[in-house]
């Protein structure tokens, strides 16, 4: 429980004896107005209720605290305990910020200093720090003499501050559980900022919200992760509390139109209706947008079908650029890792939604990630700023991206051990010492052999992944790392880079284990059948069309050809879908002569991938926002109702287009037979990876 200095003084005065006190007596005692006392007494009613106490008020007589003596004594002890609590600067500023967000009128500095039991000078310094904190939320701290202090700005940003405060001081799971516990009798613990934040939400309201979220969650085609579930519940709890106080939000109209067609938007609208009934309030339509963003950010995808979605291919291109830039800085090529591209794109899509709308991003591991991966953190921070210059990416999100890179790097480095050859002029003493140092410093080294240059033959060098030498090897045909026997930090960094490169380029020795032997054979067999069936459909339908010059624009000609070949039912519906997608921009694949259109519709007969050769070059908007000429159009289609394996296959093709430069070149220049052969080979690799796992010997 948190009590301000004034609240503690009121309770202490009223608990000092059993006599009734008038409001004026209390006001005189605290040197404030009677109006202020009336306001404080209203707030203290909830505090008394927690101890099964109430205010007894009688006109003309005064007020006193009613209840059992034991309960009064407990409250008295708690107030005394809180009097001895000294807030840290961080706690004090957080309480101050919370107070300023909650009120609807300016507050005098004297009032704030009295409540927090510090000097006005301290409050003034705290406000300087708070002003900097809220600037990142586009909020303004207004301070005027004779006016007081208040925070001005958009309601959405104020909610973001509250969410940020909660996540900084209380784990979200703990937040929800503690609020629930408020309905039960608890012994007070004298907590400070956490208790103040717990007071933001009514426990009974939280229970109602949870009921509705659980009910609507069953309509989602995917599971809500625990963290997403709690985040949504807390968002709704804060929203309803503030709506009931008259605080409303505004959601960007253009962005709202963009997401109105999403399944999550319709589910969010249903949730709003249920909440309106449960709380007997009218909830603005703009709230639907924010709930939609929570739901879109909560997807758990078991299949990598993300790149097929609208507006994901252009993001995938930028993510690919991020991976390339970071790889250059790390001196590691990660561009061939298709799963890494998909995973990072899947993570960043909802994260970018949240950043654009300045929704709170919480990362409880931020400090640990910065400590353990400082060098990687700085590299990713610089690379993301370069690739996404229009975004203000907070450190919390940088840390999440760092985790994705770190996990991939660890998988890459731990894929196999590395054989290292250490050479010195004699092979005695120094090389042995250096080999031992390397083995201790780099656990991924399987064998660090030390030998004299005179004892080695040219062909023996081929047996090793990395060669380290204390002498210059002028006649060696392989690359090597030249270092001193002492192995300085700079030299160790060079060796580390060489080991990483070797781990990436060395062919792995592995055996294949039949995945079909694991788990439920029938389930695996059915899954494999769905994948193979989709692959056969895509390969059988695949065609390279050569469009002829005509009055029709290329999209209309494409839709006509698809209908004439029985691949779709209604060319008009598909034309409208593709035209709408084109209007959103970002279809041209940079550094190519290709554009990729993809959509889903009930008019499409089955999953398919098609290439259209244009009669002349056409200008389109590229995924990076520039204009470019294209000579071929790639069309990727799927029915609205389709099993996840089909989407996974189409997403796999999307990944190839974005990531595999060789395949991209083929799509630009090759004929139908050659493209189909390459696609068949890629599908073969896909099935092998999907149903046969590799285990290192």
C-alpha positions in Angstrom: 0.0 0.0 0.0 1.2 3.5 -0.8 0.0 6.6 1.1 1.1 10.1 0.5 2.4 12.2 3.4 -0.9 14.0 3.6 -2.9 10.8 3.6 -0.8 9.4 6.4 -1.2 12.5 8.5 -5.0 12.4 8.1 -5.1 8.8 9.2 -2.7 9.4 12.1 -4.8 12.3 13.3 -8.1 10.4 13.1 -6.6 7.2 14.7 -5.0 9.1 17.6 -8.2 8.7 19.7 -11.9 7.8 19.4 -13.1 11.4 19.3 -14.9 12.7 16.3 -13.1 15.5 14.4 -14.6 18.0 12.1 -13.3 18.5 8.6 -12.2 22.0 9.6 -10.2 20.6 12.5 -8.4 18.2 10.2 -7.8 20.9 7.6 -6.3 23.3 10.3 -4.1 20.5 11.6 -2.6 19.9 8.1 -2.7 23.5 7.1 -4.8 22.9 3.9 -8.3 23.7 2.8 -11.5 21.8 3.8 -12.0 21.1 0.1 -8.7 19.3 0.0 -9.6 17.2 3.0 -12.9 16.1 1.5 -11.0 15.0 -1.6 -8.5 13.1 0.4 -11.1 11.4 2.6 -12.8 10.1 -0.6 -9.5 8.5 -1.7 -8.9 7.0 1.7 -12.2 5.0 1.7 -10.5 2.2 -0.3 -7.7 2.1 2.1 -10.0 1.7 5.1 -12.0 -1.0 3.2 -8.8 -3.1 2.9 -8.8 -3.2 6.8 -12.6 -3.7 7.0 -13.0 -0.1 8.3 -15.2 2.7 7.3 -15.6 6.5 7.8 -18.5 7.5 10.1 -19.7 10.9 9.1 -22.3 12.9 10.8 -23.4 16.4 9.8 -22.6 19.0 12.5 -20.7 16.4 14.6 -17.6 15.3 12.6 -15.9 12.2 11.3 -14.3 9.2 12.9 -13.0 5.8 11.8 -15.5 2.9 12.5 -14.5 -0.7 12.9 -12.9 -3.3 15.2 -10.1 -2.1 17.5 -7.7 -4.8 16.2 -8.2 -3.6 12.6 -7.6 0.0 13.6 -4.4 -1.0 15.4 -3.2 -2.8 12.2 -3.8 0.3 10.1 -2.1 2.5 12.7 1.0 0.3 12.7 1.0 0.3 8.9 0.9 4.1 8.8 3.7 4.3 11.3 5.7 1.9 9.2 5.2 3.9 6.1 6.3 7.1 7.9 9.7 5.4 8.1 9.9 4.4 4.5 12.4 6.5 2.5 11.8 6.5 -1.3 14.7 6.2 -3.7 15.0 8.9 -6.4 13.7 6.5 -9.0 10.6 5.5 -6.8 9.9 9.2 -6.0 10.0 10.3 -9.6 7.8 7.4 -10.7 5.2 8.2 -8.0 5.4 11.9 -9.1 5.0 10.9 -12.8 2.1 8.6 -11.9 0.4 11.4 -10.0 0.8 13.9 -12.9 -0.6 11.5 -15.4 -3.7 10.7 -13.2 -4.8 14.3 -12.5 -6.8 16.5 -14.8 -5.6 19.9 -13.5 -2.3 21.6 -12.6 -0.8 20.7 -9.2 1.2 23.1 -7.1 4.8 22.2 -6.3 4.1 22.8 -2.7 1.4 20.1 -2.8 3.7 17.6 -4.4 6.5 18.3 -2.0 4.1 17.9 1.0 2.8 14.6 -0.3 6.3 13.2 -0.9 7.8 14.8 2.2 10.7 16.4 0.3 11.7 20.0 -0.5 10.3 22.0 -3.4 13.8 22.2 -4.8 13.9 18.3 -4.9 10.6 18.2 -6.6 11.8 20.8 -9.2 14.9 18.6 -9.9 12.7 15.5 -10.2 10.5 17.4 -12.7 13.6 18.1 -14.8 14.3 14.4 -15.1 10.6 13.6 -15.7 10.5 16.1 -18.5 13.3 14.2 -20.3 11.5 10.9 -19.7 8.2 11.9 -21.2 9.8 13.6 -24.2 10.2 10.1 -25.8 6.4 9.7 -25.5 5.8 13.1 -27.2 4.3 14.5 -24.0 5.0 18.0 -22.6 5.5 19.0 -19.0 4.0 22.5 -18.5 5.3 24.6 -15.6 4.2 28.1 -14.9 4.4 30.3 -11.8 1.0 30.6 -10.1 -0.3 27.9 -12.4 1.4 24.8 -11.1 2.6 21.8 -13.1 0.8 19.3 -15.4 1.5 16.9 -18.2 -0.2 17.7 -21.6 -0.5 15.5 -24.6 -2.3 12.7 -26.3 -4.2 10.1 -24.2 -2.5 7.3 -26.0 0.9 8.5 -25.0 -0.3 8.9 -21.4 -1.4 5.3 -21.3 2.0 4.3 -22.8 3.7 6.1 -19.8 1.5 4.2 -17.3 2.2 0.9 -19.0 5.9 1.8 -19.0 5.7 2.6 -15.3 4.1 -0.7 -14.5 6.6 -2.7 -16.5 9.5 -0.9 -14.9 8.5 -1.6 -11.4 6.3 -4.7 -11.5 6.4 -7.8 -13.6 3.1 -7.9 -15.6 2.2 -11.4 -14.3 2.9 -10.2 -10.8 0.8 -7.1 -11.5 -2.3 -9.1 -12.4 -1.8 -11.5 -9.5 -1.4 -8.8 -6.9 -4.5 -7.0 -8.1 -6.4 -10.2 -7.7 -5.0 -10.6 -4.3 -6.5 -7.2 -3.3 -9.9 -8.9 -3.1 -8.5 -11.2 -0.3 -7.5 -10.1 3.1 -3.8 -9.4 3.1 -1.4 -8.1 5.7 0.0 -4.8 4.6 3.6 -4.8 3.7 4.6 -1.2 3.4 5.4 -1.3 -0.3 5.8 2.0 -2.2 5.6 2.6 -5.9 4.4 -1.0 -6.7 1.4 -0.5 -4.4 0.7 2.9 -5.9 0.6 1.3 -9.4 -1.6 -1.5 -8.2 -4.2 1.1 -7.2 -4.6 2.0 -10.9 -6.9 -1.0 -11.5 -10.0 -2.2 -9.8 -9.7 -5.9 -9.0 -13.4 -6.6 -9.9 -12.9 -4.9 -13.2 -9.9 -7.0 -13.9 -11.8 -10.2 -13.3 -14.5 -9.1 -15.8 -11.9 -8.2 -18.4 -10.2 -11.6 -18.0 -13.5 -13.4 -18.5 -14.1 -11.5 -21.8 -10.5 -11.9 -23.1 -10.6 -15.7 -22.4 -14.0 -16.0 -24.2 -12.8 -14.0 -27.3 -9.4 -15.8 -27.3 -11.2 -19.0 -28.3 -12.1 -17.3 -31.6 -8.5 -16.6 -32.6 -6.9 -19.0 -35.1 -3.8 -19.1 -33.0 -2.9 -19.2 -29.3 -2.3 -16.2 -27.2 1.1 -16.4 -25.5 0.9 -15.8 -21.7 2.8 -12.6 -22.0 0.5 -11.4 -24.8 -2.6 -12.3 -22.8 -1.4 -10.4 -19.7 -0.3 -7.4 -21.8 -3.8 -7.3 -23.4 -5.6 -7.6 -20.0 -3.5 -4.8 -18.5 -4.0 -2.6 -21.5 -7.8 -3.0 -21.3 -7.8 -2.5 -17.5 -6.0 0.8 -17.8 -8.2 1.8 -20.8 -11.5 1.2 -19.0 -10.3 3.0 -15.8 -9.3 6.1 -17.9 -12.4 5.9 -20.1 -14.6 6.1 -17.0 -12.7 9.2 -16.1 -13.5 10.8 -19.4 -10.1 10.2 -21.1 -10.5 9.1 -24.7 -7.9 8.2 -27.4 -7.5 8.8 -31.2 -6.3 6.1 -33.6 -4.8 7.1 -36.9 -7.6 6.9 -39.5 -5.4 5.8 -42.4 -3.8 3.0 -40.3 -7.3 2.0 -39.1 -8.5 1.5 -42.7 -5.4 -0.6 -43.4 -6.1 -3.1 -40.6 -10.0 -3.1 -40.7 -9.9 -6.1 -43.1 -7.8 -8.2 -40.6 -9.4 -11.0 -38.7 -8.0 -9.6 -35.5 -9.9 -6.3 -36.1 -13.3 -8.1 -36.2 -12.4 -10.1 -33.1 -11.3 -6.9 -31.3 -14.7 -5.3 -32.2 -16.5 -8.2 -30.6 -14.4 -7.9 -27.5 -15.3 -4.2 -27.3 -19.0 -5.1 -27.5 -18.7 -7.6 -24.7 -16.8 -5.0 -22.5 -19.4 -2.3 -23.2 -22.1 -4.7 -21.9 -20.0 -5.9 -18.9 -19.2 -2.3 -17.8 -22.3 -0.5 -19.1 -20.1 2.1 -20.9 -19.7 3.3 -24.4 -16.2 2.5 -25.7 -15.0 4.6 -28.7 -14.3 2.7 -32.0 -10.7 3.9 -31.9 -10.0 1.5 -29.0 -10.6 -1.4 -31.5 -7.4 -0.4 -33.3 -5.2 -0.7 -30.3 -6.7 -4.0 -29.3 -6.2 -5.2 -32.9 -2.5 -4.3 -32.6 -2.2 -6.3 -29.4 -3.7 -9.3 -31.1 -1.6 -8.9 -34.2 1.5 -8.8 -32.0 0.5 -11.9 -30.1 0.6 -14.4 -32.9 2.3 -17.7 -32.3 3.0 -19.2 -35.7 3.9 -22.9 -35.9 4.4 -22.6 -39.6 6.5 -20.0 -41.4 3.7 -18.5 -43.4 4.4 -14.9 -42.5 6.1 -13.7 -45.7 2.9 -14.4 -47.6 0.9 -11.7 -45.8 0.3 -8.3 -47.2 3.1 -5.8 -46.6 5.5 -8.4 -45.2 7.7 -8.9 -48.3 8.9 -5.3 -48.3 9.7 -5.7 -44.6 11.5 -8.9 -45.3 13.7 -7.1 -47.8 14.7 -4.5 -45.1 15.3 -7.3 -42.6 17.5 -9.0 -45.2 19.4 -5.7 -45.4 19.7 -5.5 -41.6 21.1 -9.1 -41.6 23.6 -8.2 -44.3 24.8 -5.0 -42.6 25.2 -6.7 -39.2 26.9 -9.6 -40.9 29.4 -7.3 -42.4 30.2 -5.7 -39.1 30.5 -9.2 -37.4 32.4 -10.5 -40.4 29.9 -13.4 -40.7 27.6 -14.2 -43.6 24.1 -14.9 -42.2 22.3 -14.2 -45.5 21.8 -17.9 -46.3 19.8 -18.6 -43.1 16.2 -18.5 -44.4 14.7 -19.4 -41.0 16.5 -16.5 -39.4 15.1 -14.1 -41.9 11.6 -15.5 -41.4 11.8 -15.5 -37.6 13.2 -11.9 -37.5 10.6 -10.7 -40.0 7.8 -12.3 -38.0 9.1 -10.7 -34.8 9.6 -7.2 -36.3 6.2 -6.8 -38.1 4.1 -6.4 -34.9 7.0 -4.6 -33.1 7.1 -1.9 -35.8 3.3 -1.5 -35.5 3.8 -0.9 -31.8 6.7 1.6 -32.4 4.8 3.6 -35.0 1.9 4.0 -32.5 4.3 4.5 -29.6 2.9 1.6 -27.7 5.0 0.5 -24.7 7.7 -2.2 -25.4 8.8 -3.9 -22.2 12.0 -6.0 -22.0 12.9 -7.2 -18.5 16.2 -8.6 -19.8 17.5 -5.3 -21.1 20.2 -4.8 -18.5 21.4 -8.4 -18.8 21.5 -8.3 -22.6 23.4 -5.0 -22.7 25.9 -6.4 -20.2 26.4 -9.8 -21.9 26.2 -8.7 -25.5 27.5 -5.1 -25.4 29.5 -5.3 -28.7 26.6 -7.0 -30.5 24.1 -4.5 -29.0 26.0 -1.5 -30.3 26.3 -3.1 -33.8 22.6 -3.9 -34.0 21.7 -0.5 -32.7 23.7 1.2 -35.5 22.4 -1.2 -38.2 18.8 -0.8 -37.2 19.1 3.0 -37.2 20.5 2.8 -40.8 17.9 0.4 -42.1 14.9 1.9 -40.3 15.8 5.7 -40.2 12.1 6.7 -39.9 11.7 4.8 -36.6 12.7 5.6 -33.1 13.7 2.2 -31.9 13.9 1.9 -28.1 16.7 0.0 -26.4 14.1 -2.6 -25.3 13.4 -3.5 -28.9 17.1 -3.4 -29.8 17.7 -6.0 -27.1 15.0 -8.3 -28.5 16.7 -8.1 -31.9 20.1 -8.8 -30.3 18.6 -12.0 -28.8 17.6 -13.2 -32.3 21.1 -12.5 -33.6 22.8 -14.0 -30.6 20.8 -17.2 -30.8 21.6 -17.6 -34.5 25.3 -16.9 -34.0 25.4 -19.4 -31.2 23.7 -22.0 -33.3 26.2 -21.3 -36.1 29.2 -21.4 -33.9 28.1 -24.5 -32.0 27.3 -26.4 -35.2 30.6 -28.2 -35.1 34.1 -28.0 -33.6 37.0 -26.3 -35.4 40.4 -27.8 -36.0 43.2 -25.3 -35.5 46.9 -25.6 -36.5 49.4 -23.5 -34.5 52.8 -22.9 -36.1 55.9 -21.3 -34.8 59.6 -21.3 -36.0 60.7 -24.2 -33.9 57.5 -26.0 -32.8 58.8 -26.0 -29.2 57.6 -24.0 -26.2 55.9 -21.0 -27.6 53.6 -22.9 -30.0 52.5 -25.3 -27.2 51.8 -22.3 -24.9 49.8 -20.6 -27.7 47.8 -23.8 -28.5 46.9 -24.1 -24.8 45.8 -20.4 -24.7 43.6 -20.9 -27.7 41.9 -24.0 -26.4 41.1 -22.2 -23.1 39.9 -19.0 -24.8 37.8 -20.7 -27.5 36.0 -23.8 -26.3 34.7 -24.5 -29.9 38.2 -25.6 -30.8 38.3 -29.4 -31.2 42.0 -29.7 -31.8 44.8 -27.1 -31.5 47.8 -28.9 -32.9 51.2 -27.1 -32.5 54.0 -27.8 -35.0 57.2 -26.4 -36.5 57.0 -24.9 -40.0 59.8 -27.2 -41.0 57.9 -30.4 -40.1 54.8 -29.5 -42.2 54.0 -30.5 -45.8 51.7 -28.3 -48.0 48.9 -31.0 -48.1 48.8 -31.2 -44.3 47.4 -27.7 -44.1 44.2 -28.9 -45.8 43.4 -31.0 -42.7 42.7 -27.8 -40.6 40.0 -25.2 -40.6 42.1 -22.4 -39.2 45.8 -21.8 -39.3 47.5 -19.6 -36.8 51.2 -18.8 -37.1 53.7 -16.7 -35.1 55.9 -16.5 -38.3 55.1 -15.2 -41.8 54.2 -18.0 -44.2 55.1 -16.6 -47.6 54.6 -19.7 -49.7 51.3 -20.9 -48.1 48.4 -21.1 -50.5 45.8 -20.9 -47.7 44.7 -17.9 -45.6 46.1 -17.8 -42.0 46.2 -15.6 -39.0 49.5 -14.0 -38.1 49.8 -13.4 -34.3 52.4 -13.1 -31.5 53.0 -15.9 -29.0 51.4 -13.6 -26.3 48.0 -13.5 -28.0 46.9 -9.9 -27.5 43.2 -8.9 -27.4 43.3 -7.6 -31.0 45.0 -10.9 -32.1 42.4 -12.9 -30.2 39.7 -11.0 -32.0 41.3 -11.9 -35.4 41.4 -15.6 -34.4 37.7 -15.5 -33.2 36.7 -14.1 -36.6 38.6 -16.8 -38.4 37.0 -19.5 -36.3 33.5 -18.1 -36.9 34.2 -18.0 -40.7 35.5 -21.6 -40.6 32.4 -22.8 -38.7 30.2 -21.3 -41.3 32.0 -22.6 -44.4 33.2 -26.0 -43.3 30.9 -28.8 -44.6 29.2 -30.5 -41.7 29.7 -34.2 -41.1 26.3 -35.5 -40.2 23.9 -38.4 -40.3 20.3 -38.2 -41.2 17.7 -39.5 -38.7 14.3 -40.2 -40.0 12.0 -37.8 -38.2 9.0 -40.0 -39.2 10.2 -42.5 -36.5 9.5 -39.9 -33.8 6.2 -39.1 -32.3 2.9 -40.1 -33.8 3.7 -41.8 -37.2 0.2 -41.2 -38.5 0.2 -37.5 -37.7 3.6 -37.1 -39.3 2.4 -39.0 -42.4 -0.6 -36.8 -42.7 1.5 -33.7 -42.4 3.9 -34.9 -45.0 1.0 -35.7 -47.3 -0.3 -32.1 -47.0 3.1 -30.7 -47.8 3.8 -33.0 -50.8 0.2 -32.4 -52.1 0.8 -28.6 -52.0 4.2 -29.0 -53.7 2.6 -31.1 -56.5 -0.2 -28.5 -56.9 2.3 -25.7 -57.2 4.6 -27.5 -59.6 1.7 -28.7 -61.8 0.2 -25.3 -62.0 3.5 -23.4 -62.5 3.8 -21.6 -65.8 5.7 -18.8 -67.4 3.3 -16.6 -69.3 4.3 -14.3 -72.1 2.0 -11.3 -72.2 1.3 -9.6 -75.5 1.1 -5.9 -76.2 -2.4 -4.6 -75.8 -4.7 -1.9 -74.5 -5.2 -3.7 -71.2 -2.8 -2.8 -68.4 -0.6 -5.7 -67.3 -2.6 -6.6 -64.2 -5.8 -7.0 -66.2 -4.0 -9.2 -68.7 -2.5 -11.3 -65.9 -6.0 -11.9 -64.4 -7.5 -12.8 -67.8 -4.7 -15.3 -68.5 -5.1 -16.9 -65.0 -8.9 -17.3 -65.6 -8.5 -18.7 -69.1 -6.2 -21.4 -67.7 -8.7 -22.3 -65.0 -6.4 -21.2 -62.2 -9.0 -18.7 -60.8 -12.8 -18.3 -61.1 -13.3 -14.6 -61.4 -10.7 -12.3 -63.0 -12.6 -9.1 -61.8 -12.3 -10.1 -58.1 -8.6 -10.9 -58.4 -7.9 -7.7 -60.4 -9.5 -5.7 -57.5 -7.4 -7.5 -54.9 -4.1 -7.0 -56.8 -4.9 -3.4 -57.7 -5.6 -2.7 -54.0 -2.3 -4.3 -53.1 -0.4 -2.3 -55.8 -1.9 1.0 -54.4 -0.2 0.2 -51.0 3.2 0.3 -52.8 6.3 -1.7 -52.2 6.1 -4.5 -54.8 9.3 -4.2 -56.8 12.2 -6.3 -55.6 15.3 -4.0 -55.3 18.3 -4.8 -57.4 16.2 -6.9 -59.8 13.8 -6.6 -62.7 11.0 -8.3 -60.8 7.9 -7.3 -58.9 6.0 -9.7 -56.6 2.2 -9.6 -56.2 0.7 -11.9 -53.6 -2.9 -12.3 -52.3 -5.5 -14.7 -51.0 -9.1 -14.9 -52.2 -12.0 -17.4 -52.5 -11.8 -16.9 -56.3 -8.4 -18.7 -56.4 -8.7 -22.5 -57.1 -5.5 -23.5 -55.3 -2.0 -22.5 -54.1 0.1 -21.3 -57.1 3.2 -19.5 -58.2 3.4 -17.9 -61.7 5.8 -15.8 -63.7 4.6 -13.3 -66.3 7.0 -11.9 -68.9 5.9 -8.3 -69.8 5.9 -7.1 -73.4 7.7 -3.9 -72.2 9.2 -2.6 -69.0 6.7 -1.2 -66.5 7.5 1.2 -63.6 6.5 0.2 -60.1 7.3 1.2 -56.6 10.1 -0.9 -55.0 10.0 -2.4 -51.6 12.5 0.3 -50.4 10.2 3.1 -51.6 12.1 4.0 -54.8 10.8 3.7 -58.4 12.1 0.9 -60.6 11.4 -0.7 -64.0 10.4 -4.4 -64.1 10.2 -6.8 -67.0 8.7 -9.8 -65.1 5.8 -10.1 -62.6 5.8 -12.9 -60.0 2.3 -13.8 -58.8 1.7 -15.9 -55.7 -1.8 -16.9 -54.9 -3.7 -18.9 -52.3 -7.4 -19.5 -51.5 -8.8 -17.8 -48.4 -9.5 -21.1 -46.8 -6.2 -23.1 -47.0 -4.3 -25.4 -44.6 -1.2 -24.1 -42.9 1.1 -26.4 -44.8 0.1 -24.7 -48.1 0.9 -21.2 -46.7 4.2 -22.6 -45.4 5.2 -23.8 -48.9 4.3 -20.4 -50.5 6.2 -18.6 -47.7 9.2 -20.8 -48.4 9.1 -19.5 -52.1 8.9 -16.0 -50.8 12.0 -16.6 -48.7 13.8 -17.9 -51.7 12.9 -14.8 -53.7 14.1 -12.4 -51.0 17.1 -14.3 -49.9 18.6 -16.5 -52.7 20.3 -14.2 -55.3 20.9 -17.2 -57.6 17.2 -18.1 -57.7 16.3 -14.4 -58.1 18.6 -14.2 -61.2 17.0 -17.4 -62.6 13.5 -15.9 -62.2 14.6 -12.8 -64.2 16.2 -14.6 -67.1 15.4 -18.3 -67.4 12.6 -20.0 -69.3 9.8 -22.1 -67.7 11.6 -25.5 -67.8 14.7 -24.2 -66.0 12.7 -22.3 -63.4 10.6 -25.4 -62.7 13.6 -27.6 -62.3 15.2 -25.2 -59.9 11.9 -24.9 -57.9 11.7 -28.7 -57.8 15.2 -29.0 -56.4 14.4 -26.4 -53.7 11.2 -28.3 -52.7 13.3 -31.4 -52.4 15.7 -29.7 -50.0 12.7 -28.2 -48.1 11.2 -31.7 -47.5 14.5 -33.1 -46.5 15.0 -30.4 -43.9 11.4 -30.6 -42.7 11.2 -34.4 -42.3 14.8 -35.4 -41.8 16.9 -33.8 -39.0 20.6 -33.7 -39.0 22.6 -34.7 -36.0 26.3 -34.0 -35.6 28.5 -37.1 -35.3 
